[in-house]
Amino acid sequence: MSSASFYKWRAKFGGMDASLIAEMKDLAEQNRRLKKMYAEMSMQNDLLKEALGKKR
């Protein structure tokens, strides 16, 4: 591990206890899932708009 990586890690997680780190990881995972859901819904929305536009 490089010194820069260690200091970045320490700056990010240094003052946290284990429960806060676990909560942060859970929130990051939830954020990832929500971003994926948003992307899928946005794509569906675009497809529906395109399909409706062609019918008219």
PDB file of N, CA, C, O and CB in Angstrom:
ATOM      1  N   MET A   1       0.859  -1.171   0.000  1.00  0.00           N
ATOM      2  CA  MET A   1       0.000   0.000   0.000  1.00  0.00           C
ATOM      3  C   MET A   1       0.903   1.231   0.000  1.00  0.00           C
ATOM      4  O   MET A   1       1.859   1.327   0.769  1.00  0.00           O
ATOM      5  CB  MET A   1      -0.976   0.000   1.232  1.00  0.00           C
ATOM      6  N   SER A   2       0.574   2.153  -0.872  1.00  0.00           N
ATOM      7  CA  SER A   2       1.397   3.360  -0.944  1.00  0.00           C
ATOM      8  C   SER A   2       1.064   4.299   0.213  1.00  0.00           C
ATOM      9  O   SER A   2       0.003   4.192   0.827  1.00  0.00           O
ATOM     10  CB  SER A   2       1.191   4.078  -2.296  1.00  0.00           C
ATOM     11  N   SER A   3       1.970   5.207   0.498  1.00  0.00           N
ATOM     12  CA  SER A   3       1.746   6.184   1.569  1.00  0.00           C
ATOM     13  C   SER A   3       0.537   7.052   1.265  1.00  0.00           C
ATOM     14  O   SER A   3      -0.254   7.355   2.159  1.00  0.00           O
ATOM     15  CB  SER A   3       2.987   7.063   1.766  1.00  0.00           C
ATOM     16  N   ALA A   4       0.391   7.453   0.009  1.00  0.00           N
ATOM     17  CA  ALA A   4      -0.736   8.304  -0.370  1.00  0.00           C
ATOM     18  C   ALA A   4      -2.058   7.584  -0.132  1.00  0.00           C
ATOM     19  O   ALA A   4      -3.013   8.181   0.365  1.00  0.00           O
ATOM     20  CB  ALA A   4      -0.620   8.729  -1.841  1.00  0.00           C
ATOM     21  N   SER A   5      -2.115   6.296  -0.487  1.00  0.00           N
ATOM     22  CA  SER A   5      -3.340   5.514  -0.272  1.00  0.00           C
ATOM     23  C   SER A   5      -3.661   5.413   1.213  1.00  0.00           C
ATOM     24  O   SER A   5      -4.813   5.560   1.622  1.00  0.00           O
ATOM     25  CB  SER A   5      -3.199   4.105  -0.878  1.00  0.00           C
ATOM     26  N   PHE A   6      -2.633   5.160   2.014  1.00  0.00           N
ATOM     27  CA  PHE A   6      -2.839   5.056   3.453  1.00  0.00           C
ATOM     28  C   PHE A   6      -3.382   6.356   4.026  1.00  0.00           C
ATOM     29  O   PHE A   6      -4.331   6.331   4.810  1.00  0.00           O
ATOM     30  CB  PHE A   6      -1.538   4.679   4.149  1.00  0.00           C
ATOM     31  N   TYR A   7      -2.807   7.479   3.657  1.00  0.00           N
ATOM     32  CA  TYR A   7      -3.243   8.755   4.215  1.00  0.00           C
ATOM     33  C   TYR A   7      -4.646   9.129   3.738  1.00  0.00           C
ATOM     34  O   TYR A   7      -5.415   9.732   4.487  1.00  0.00           O
ATOM     35  CB  TYR A   7      -2.256   9.855   3.840  1.00  0.00           C
ATOM     36  N   LYS A   8      -4.982   8.775   2.498  1.00  0.00           N
ATOM     37  CA  LYS A   8      -6.354   9.001   2.022  1.00  0.00           C
ATOM     38  C   LYS A   8      -7.333   8.160   2.827  1.00  0.00           C
ATOM     39  O   LYS A   8      -8.381   8.649   3.248  1.00  0.00           O
ATOM     40  CB  LYS A   8      -6.477   8.669   0.515  1.00  0.00           C
ATOM     41  N   TRP A   9      -6.983   6.880   3.043  1.00  0.00           N
ATOM     42  CA  TRP A   9      -7.829   5.985   3.809  1.00  0.00           C
ATOM     43  C   TRP A   9      -7.988   6.495   5.238  1.00  0.00           C
ATOM     44  O   TRP A   9      -9.094   6.512   5.777  1.00  0.00           O
ATOM     45  CB  TRP A   9      -7.251   4.567   3.806  1.00  0.00           C
ATOM     46  N   ARG A  10      -6.886   6.906   5.842  1.00  0.00           N
ATOM     47  CA  ARG A  10      -6.932   7.396   7.217  1.00  0.00           C
ATOM     48  C   ARG A  10      -7.753   8.673   7.321  1.00  0.00           C
ATOM     49  O   ARG A  10      -8.487   8.855   8.292  1.00  0.00           O
ATOM     50  CB  ARG A  10      -5.522   7.639   7.742  1.00  0.00           C
ATOM     51  N   ALA A  11      -7.642   9.558   6.338  1.00  0.00           N
ATOM     52  CA  ALA A  11      -8.425  10.794   6.356  1.00  0.00           C
ATOM     53  C   ALA A  11      -9.914  10.491   6.233  1.00  0.00           C
ATOM     54  O   ALA A  11     -10.745  11.170   6.837  1.00  0.00           O
ATOM     55  CB  ALA A  11      -7.979  11.733   5.223  1.00  0.00           C
ATOM     56  N   LYS A  12     -10.246   9.470   5.450  1.00  0.00           N
ATOM     57  CA  LYS A  12     -11.650   9.139   5.222  1.00  0.00           C
ATOM     58  C   LYS A  12     -12.248   8.369   6.394  1.00  0.00           C
ATOM     59  O   LYS A  12     -13.370   8.660   6.808  1.00  0.00           O
ATOM     60  CB  LYS A  12     -11.795   8.329   3.945  1.00  0.00           C
ATOM     61  N   PHE A  13     -11.520   7.389   6.939  1.00  0.00           N
ATOM     62  CA  PHE A  13     -12.066   6.485   7.944  1.00  0.00           C
ATOM     63  C   PHE A  13     -11.433   6.616   9.326  1.00  0.00           C
ATOM     64  O   PHE A  13     -11.840   5.907  10.246  1.00  0.00           O
ATOM     65  CB  PHE A  13     -11.913   5.090   7.476  1.00  0.00           C
ATOM     66  N   GLY A  14     -10.462   7.490   9.500  1.00  0.00           N
ATOM     67  CA  GLY A  14      -9.699   7.550  10.734  1.00  0.00           C
ATOM     68  C   GLY A  14     -10.511   7.762  11.996  1.00  0.00           C
ATOM     69  O   GLY A  14     -10.242   7.112  13.006  1.00  0.00           O
ATOM     70  N   GLY A  15     -11.494   8.647  11.975  1.00  0.00           N
ATOM     71  CA  GLY A  15     -12.243   8.946  13.185  1.00  0.00           C
ATOM     72  C   GLY A  15     -13.493   8.113  13.366  1.00  0.00           C
ATOM     73  O   GLY A  15     -14.256   8.359  14.300  1.00  0.00           O
ATOM     74  N   MET A  16     -13.729   7.142  12.511  1.00  0.00           N
ATOM     75  CA  MET A  16     -14.960   6.353  12.572  1.00  0.00           C
ATOM     76  C   MET A  16     -14.746   5.067  13.351  1.00  0.00           C
ATOM     77  O   MET A  16     -13.663   4.482  13.339  1.00  0.00           O
ATOM     78  CB  MET A  16     -15.462   6.033  11.164  1.00  0.00           C
ATOM     79  N   ASP A  17     -15.815   4.638  14.034  1.00  0.00           N
ATOM     80  CA  ASP A  17     -15.760   3.316  14.635  1.00  0.00           C
ATOM     81  C   ASP A  17     -16.372   2.313  13.655  1.00  0.00           C
ATOM     82  O   ASP A  17     -16.853   2.693  12.587  1.00  0.00           O
ATOM     83  CB  ASP A  17     -16.504   3.290  16.009  1.00  0.00           C
ATOM     84  N   ALA A  18     -16.351   1.055  14.018  1.00  0.00           N
ATOM     85  CA  ALA A  18     -16.769  -0.014  13.097  1.00  0.00           C
ATOM     86  C   ALA A  18     -18.217   0.139  12.651  1.00  0.00           C
ATOM     87  O   ALA A  18     -18.534  -0.140  11.494  1.00  0.00           O
ATOM     88  CB  ALA A  18     -16.585  -1.373  13.755  1.00  0.00           C
ATOM     89  N   SER A  19     -19.101   0.577  13.543  1.00  0.00           N
ATOM     90  CA  SER A  19     -20.510   0.699  13.165  1.00  0.00           C
ATOM     91  C   SER A  19     -20.712   1.802  12.128  1.00  0.00           C
ATOM     92  O   SER A  19     -21.543   1.662  11.230  1.00  0.00           O
ATOM     93  CB  SER A  19     -21.371   0.978  14.402  1.00  0.00           C
ATOM     94  N   LEU A  20     -19.964   2.889  12.246  1.00  0.00           N
ATOM     95  CA  LEU A  20     -20.079   3.964  11.256  1.00  0.00           C
ATOM     96  C   LEU A  20     -19.537   3.535   9.897  1.00  0.00           C
ATOM     97  O   LEU A  20     -20.089   3.894   8.857  1.00  0.00           O
ATOM     98  CB  LEU A  20     -19.339   5.210  11.740  1.00  0.00           C
ATOM     99  N   ILE A  21     -18.462   2.771   9.915  1.00  0.00           N
ATOM    100  CA  ILE A  21     -17.902   2.274   8.656  1.00  0.00           C
ATOM    101  C   ILE A  21     -18.891   1.324   7.991  1.00  0.00           C
ATOM    102  O   ILE A  21     -19.089   1.389   6.778  1.00  0.00           O
ATOM    103  CB  ILE A  21     -16.544   1.563   8.895  1.00  0.00           C
ATOM    104  N   ALA A  22     -19.513   0.443   8.772  1.00  0.00           N
ATOM    105  CA  ALA A  22     -20.502  -0.486   8.222  1.00  0.00           C
ATOM    106  C   ALA A  22     -21.692   0.275   7.653  1.00  0.00           C
ATOM    107  O   ALA A  22     -22.195  -0.062   6.582  1.00  0.00           O
ATOM    108  CB  ALA A  22     -20.973  -1.479   9.301  1.00  0.00           C
ATOM    109  N   GLU A  23     -22.144   1.306   8.372  1.00  0.00           N
ATOM    110  CA  GLU A  23     -23.268   2.112   7.887  1.00  0.00           C
ATOM    111  C   GLU A  23     -22.896   2.829   6.590  1.00  0.00           C
ATOM    112  O   GLU A  23     -23.709   2.915   5.670  1.00  0.00           O
ATOM    113  CB  GLU A  23     -23.703   3.136   8.956  1.00  0.00           C
ATOM    114  N   MET A  24     -21.680   3.338   6.519  1.00  0.00           N
ATOM    115  CA  MET A  24     -21.229   4.029   5.311  1.00  0.00           C
ATOM    116  C   MET A  24     -21.179   3.069   4.122  1.00  0.00           C
ATOM    117  O   MET A  24     -21.559   3.436   3.010  1.00  0.00           O
ATOM    118  CB  MET A  24     -19.845   4.663   5.539  1.00  0.00           C
ATOM    119  N   LYS A  25     -20.714   1.847   4.353  1.00  0.00           N
ATOM    120  CA  LYS A  25     -20.680   0.847   3.287  1.00  0.00           C
ATOM    121  C   LYS A  25     -22.093   0.481   2.848  1.00  0.00           C
ATOM    122  O   LYS A  25     -22.349   0.320   1.655  1.00  0.00           O
ATOM    123  CB  LYS A  25     -19.926  -0.409   3.750  1.00  0.00           C
ATOM    124  N   ASP A  26     -23.012   0.349   3.803  1.00  0.00           N
ATOM    125  CA  ASP A  26     -24.406   0.051   3.464  1.00  0.00           C
ATOM    126  C   ASP A  26     -25.014   1.170   2.630  1.00  0.00           C
ATOM    127  O   ASP A  26     -25.720   0.909   1.656  1.00  0.00           O
ATOM    128  CB  ASP A  26     -25.236  -0.165   4.736  1.00  0.00           C
ATOM    129  N   LEU A  27     -24.744   2.409   3.010  1.00  0.00           N
ATOM    130  CA  LEU A  27     -25.273   3.546   2.254  1.00  0.00           C
ATOM    131  C   LEU A  27     -24.673   3.613   0.852  1.00  0.00           C
ATOM    132  O   LEU A  27     -25.363   3.960  -0.107  1.00  0.00           O
ATOM    133  CB  LEU A  27     -24.998   4.852   3.002  1.00  0.00           C
ATOM    134  N   ALA A  28     -23.399   3.283   0.736  1.00  0.00           N
ATOM    135  CA  ALA A  28     -22.762   3.268  -0.583  1.00  0.00           C
ATOM    136  C   ALA A  28     -23.397   2.196  -1.471  1.00  0.00           C
ATOM    137  O   ALA A  28     -23.612   2.425  -2.661  1.00  0.00           O
ATOM    138  CB  ALA A  28     -21.242   3.022  -0.449  1.00  0.00           C
ATOM    139  N   GLU A  29     -23.697   1.033  -0.898  1.00  0.00           N
ATOM    140  CA  GLU A  29     -24.351  -0.039  -1.657  1.00  0.00           C
ATOM    141  C   GLU A  29     -25.769   0.368  -2.059  1.00  0.00           C
ATOM    142  O   GLU A  29     -26.193   0.119  -3.187  1.00  0.00           O
ATOM    143  CB  GLU A  29     -24.386  -1.342  -0.831  1.00  0.00           C
ATOM    144  N   GLN A  30     -26.493   0.990  -1.141  1.00  0.00           N
ATOM    145  CA  GLN A  30     -27.843   1.465  -1.454  1.00  0.00           C
ATOM    146  C   GLN A  30     -27.785   2.517  -2.563  1.00  0.00           C
ATOM    147  O   GLN A  30     -28.618   2.507  -3.468  1.00  0.00           O
ATOM    148  CB  GLN A  30     -28.526   2.048  -0.190  1.00  0.00           C
ATOM    149  N   ASN A  31     -26.829   3.402  -2.498  1.00  0.00           N
ATOM    150  CA  ASN A  31     -26.660   4.436  -3.519  1.00  0.00           C
ATOM    151  C   ASN A  31     -26.379   3.803  -4.882  1.00  0.00           C
ATOM    152  O   ASN A  31     -26.906   4.252  -5.900  1.00  0.00           O
ATOM    153  CB  ASN A  31     -25.519   5.399  -3.129  1.00  0.00           C
ATOM    154  N   ARG A  32     -25.550   2.765  -4.898  1.00  0.00           N
ATOM    155  CA  ARG A  32     -25.244   2.066  -6.144  1.00  0.00           C
ATOM    156  C   ARG A  32     -26.508   1.443  -6.740  1.00  0.00           C
ATOM    157  O   ARG A  32     -26.756   1.548  -7.941  1.00  0.00           O
ATOM    158  CB  ARG A  32     -24.177   0.983  -5.903  1.00  0.00           C
ATOM    159  N   ARG A  33     -27.310   0.786  -5.875  1.00  0.00           N
ATOM    160  CA  ARG A  33     -28.552   0.167  -6.358  1.00  0.00           C
ATOM    161  C   ARG A  33     -29.525   1.213  -6.877  1.00  0.00           C
ATOM    162  O   ARG A  33     -30.163   1.001  -7.908  1.00  0.00           O
ATOM    163  CB  ARG A  33     -29.213  -0.649  -5.244  1.00  0.00           C
ATOM    164  N   LEU A  34     -29.651   2.337  -6.183  1.00  0.00           N
ATOM    165  CA  LEU A  34     -30.570   3.389  -6.614  1.00  0.00           C
ATOM    166  C   LEU A  34     -30.131   4.009  -7.937  1.00  0.00           C
ATOM    167  O   LEU A  34     -30.969   4.311  -8.786  1.00  0.00           O
ATOM    168  CB  LEU A  34     -30.674   4.469  -5.542  1.00  0.00           C
ATOM    169  N   LYS A  35     -28.838   4.199  -8.119  1.00  0.00           N
ATOM    170  CA  LYS A  35     -28.334   4.733  -9.391  1.00  0.00           C
ATOM    171  C   LYS A  35     -28.649   3.770 -10.537  1.00  0.00           C
ATOM    172  O   LYS A  35     -29.017   4.197 -11.631  1.00  0.00           O
ATOM    173  CB  LYS A  35     -26.808   4.987  -9.310  1.00  0.00           C
ATOM    174  N   LYS A  36     -28.500   2.468 -10.277  1.00  0.00           N
ATOM    175  CA  LYS A  36     -28.811   1.470 -11.300  1.00  0.00           C
ATOM    176  C   LYS A  36     -30.301   1.500 -11.626  1.00  0.00           C
ATOM    177  O   LYS A  36     -30.680   1.457 -12.796  1.00  0.00           O
ATOM    178  CB  LYS A  36     -28.389   0.057 -10.832  1.00  0.00           C
ATOM    179  N   MET A  37     -31.146   1.574 -10.599  1.00  0.00           N
ATOM    180  CA  MET A  37     -32.592   1.647 -10.820  1.00  0.00           C
ATOM    181  C   MET A  37     -32.951   2.888 -11.622  1.00  0.00           C
ATOM    182  O   MET A  37     -33.775   2.819 -12.535  1.00  0.00           O
ATOM    183  CB  MET A  37     -33.344   1.647  -9.481  1.00  0.00           C
ATOM    184  N   TYR A  38     -32.347   4.013 -11.295  1.00  0.00           N
ATOM    185  CA  TYR A  38     -32.619   5.256 -12.013  1.00  0.00           C
ATOM    186  C   TYR A  38     -32.233   5.127 -13.483  1.00  0.00           C
ATOM    187  O   TYR A  38     -32.977   5.555 -14.365  1.00  0.00           O
ATOM    188  CB  TYR A  38     -31.863   6.425 -11.367  1.00  0.00           C
ATOM    189  N   ALA A  39     -31.084   4.543 -13.739  1.00  0.00           N
ATOM    190  CA  ALA A  39     -30.633   4.385 -15.124  1.00  0.00           C
ATOM    191  C   ALA A  39     -31.593   3.495 -15.908  1.00  0.00           C
ATOM    192  O   ALA A  39     -31.920   3.794 -17.056  1.00  0.00           O
ATOM    193  CB  ALA A  39     -29.212   3.795 -15.164  1.00  0.00           C
ATOM    194  N   GLU A  40     -32.044   2.404 -15.291  1.00  0.00           N
ATOM    195  CA  GLU A  40     -32.981   1.505 -15.965  1.00  0.00           C
ATOM    196  C   GLU A  40     -34.315   2.191 -16.231  1.00  0.00           C
ATOM    197  O   GLU A  40     -34.873   2.067 -17.321  1.00  0.00           O
ATOM    198  CB  GLU A  40     -33.200   0.244 -15.130  1.00  0.00           C
ATOM    199  N   MET A  41     -34.827   2.914 -15.238  1.00  0.00           N
ATOM    200  CA  MET A  41     -36.108   3.604 -15.407  1.00  0.00           C
ATOM    201  C   MET A  41     -36.000   4.716 -16.440  1.00  0.00           C
ATOM    202  O   MET A  41     -36.935   4.946 -17.206  1.00  0.00           O
ATOM    203  CB  MET A  41     -36.588   4.178 -14.071  1.00  0.00           C
ATOM    204  N   SER A  42     -34.885   5.393 -16.465  1.00  0.00           N
ATOM    205  CA  SER A  42     -34.672   6.454 -17.444  1.00  0.00           C
ATOM    206  C   SER A  42     -34.653   5.875 -18.855  1.00  0.00           C
ATOM    207  O   SER A  42     -35.209   6.459 -19.785  1.00  0.00           O
ATOM    208  CB  SER A  42     -33.358   7.205 -17.153  1.00  0.00           C
ATOM    209  N   MET A  43     -34.007   4.723 -19.002  1.00  0.00           N
ATOM    210  CA  MET A  43     -33.956   4.078 -20.311  1.00  0.00           C
ATOM    211  C   MET A  43     -35.358   3.628 -20.737  1.00  0.00           C
ATOM    212  O   MET A  43     -35.737   3.796 -21.897  1.00  0.00           O
ATOM    213  CB  MET A  43     -32.987   2.873 -20.282  1.00  0.00           C
ATOM    214  N   GLN A  44     -36.126   3.059 -19.805  1.00  0.00           N
ATOM    215  CA  GLN A  44     -37.501   2.658 -20.113  1.00  0.00           C
ATOM    216  C   GLN A  44     -38.337   3.865 -20.513  1.00  0.00           C
ATOM    217  O   GLN A  44     -39.123   3.796 -21.458  1.00  0.00           O
ATOM    218  CB  GLN A  44     -38.141   1.948 -18.910  1.00  0.00           C
ATOM    219  N   ASN A  45     -38.171   4.953 -19.805  1.00  0.00           N
ATOM    220  CA  ASN A  45     -38.909   6.178 -20.097  1.00  0.00           C
ATOM    221  C   ASN A  45     -38.591   6.666 -21.507  1.00  0.00           C
ATOM    222  O   ASN A  45     -39.495   7.041 -22.255  1.00  0.00           O
ATOM    223  CB  ASN A  45     -38.577   7.271 -19.063  1.00  0.00           C
ATOM    224  N   ASP A  46     -37.325   6.663 -21.868  1.00  0.00           N
ATOM    225  CA  ASP A  46     -36.922   7.086 -23.212  1.00  0.00           C
ATOM    226  C   ASP A  46     -37.523   6.176 -24.280  1.00  0.00           C
ATOM    227  O   ASP A  46     -37.983   6.649 -25.320  1.00  0.00           O
ATOM    228  CB  ASP A  46     -35.393   7.098 -23.332  1.00  0.00           C
ATOM    229  N   LEU A  47     -37.517   4.858 -24.018  1.00  0.00           N
ATOM    230  CA  LEU A  47     -38.093   3.919 -24.981  1.00  0.00           C
ATOM    231  C   LEU A  47     -39.592   4.142 -25.146  1.00  0.00           C
ATOM    232  O   LEU A  47     -40.108   4.094 -26.262  1.00  0.00           O
ATOM    233  CB  LEU A  47     -37.825   2.479 -24.543  1.00  0.00           C
ATOM    234  N   LEU A  48     -40.293   4.386 -24.038  1.00  0.00           N
ATOM    235  CA  LEU A  48     -41.733   4.641 -24.109  1.00  0.00           C
ATOM    236  C   LEU A  48     -42.031   5.932 -24.857  1.00  0.00           C
ATOM    237  O   LEU A  48     -42.959   5.986 -25.664  1.00  0.00           O
ATOM    238  CB  LEU A  48     -42.333   4.704 -22.705  1.00  0.00           C
ATOM    239  N   LYS A  49     -41.253   6.963 -24.594  1.00  0.00           N
ATOM    240  CA  LYS A  49     -41.442   8.225 -25.308  1.00  0.00           C
ATOM    241  C   LYS A  49     -41.222   8.034 -26.801  1.00  0.00           C
ATOM    242  O   LYS A  49     -41.964   8.575 -27.622  1.00  0.00           O
ATOM    243  CB  LYS A  49     -40.490   9.301 -24.767  1.00  0.00           C
ATOM    244  N   GLU A  50     -40.202   7.265 -27.145  1.00  0.00           N
ATOM    245  CA  GLU A  50     -39.907   7.009 -28.550  1.00  0.00           C
ATOM    246  C   GLU A  50     -41.043   6.216 -29.200  1.00  0.00           C
ATOM    247  O   GLU A  50     -41.449   6.521 -30.321  1.00  0.00           O
ATOM    248  CB  GLU A  50     -38.573   6.251 -28.692  1.00  0.00           C
ATOM    249  N   ALA A  51     -41.554   5.205 -28.502  1.00  0.00           N
ATOM    250  CA  ALA A  51     -42.646   4.391 -29.041  1.00  0.00           C
ATOM    251  C   ALA A  51     -43.913   5.220 -29.216  1.00  0.00           C
ATOM    252  O   ALA A  51     -44.616   5.071 -30.216  1.00  0.00           O
ATOM    253  CB  ALA A  51     -42.924   3.194 -28.124  1.00  0.00           C
ATOM    254  N   LEU A  52     -44.210   6.081 -28.268  1.00  0.00           N
ATOM    255  CA  LEU A  52     -45.400   6.930 -28.377  1.00  0.00           C
ATOM    256  C   LEU A  52     -45.246   7.944 -29.496  1.00  0.00           C
ATOM    257  O   LEU A  52     -46.222   8.286 -30.164  1.00  0.00           O
ATOM    258  CB  LEU A  52     -45.669   7.651 -27.055  1.00  0.00           C
ATOM    259  N   GLY A  53     -44.053   8.416 -29.702  1.00  0.00           N
ATOM    260  CA  GLY A  53     -43.801   9.387 -30.758  1.00  0.00           C
ATOM    261  C   GLY A  53     -43.986   8.790 -32.142  1.00  0.00           C
ATOM    262  O   GLY A  53     -44.421   9.484 -33.061  1.00  0.00           O
ATOM    263  N   LYS A  54     -43.666   7.527 -32.301  1.00  0.00           N
ATOM    264  CA  LYS A  54     -43.782   6.871 -33.601  1.00  0.00           C
ATOM    265  C   LYS A  54     -45.227   6.567 -33.954  1.00  0.00           C
ATOM    266  O   LYS A  54     -45.571   6.514 -35.135  1.00  0.00           O
ATOM    267  CB  LYS A  54     -42.970   5.591 -33.617  1.00  0.00           C
ATOM    268  N   LYS A  55     -46.087   6.364 -32.951  1.00  0.00           N
ATOM    269  CA  LYS A  55     -47.484   6.027 -33.208  1.00  0.00           C
ATOM    270  C   LYS A  55     -48.272   7.216 -33.725  1.00  0.00           C
ATOM    271  O   LYS A  55     -49.264   7.035 -34.431  1.00  0.00           O
ATOM    272  CB  LYS A  55     -48.131   5.495 -31.952  1.00  0.00           C
ATOM    273  N   ARG A  56     -47.865   8.391 -33.400  1.00  0.00           N
ATOM    274  CA  ARG A  56     -48.630   9.591 -33.764  1.00  0.00           C
ATOM    275  C   ARG A  56     -48.341  10.046 -35.125  1.00  0.00           C
ATOM    276  O   ARG A  56     -48.907  11.043 -35.576  1.00  0.00           O
ATOM    277  CB  ARG A  56     -48.366  10.694 -32.831  1.00  0.00           C
TER     278      ARG A  56
END
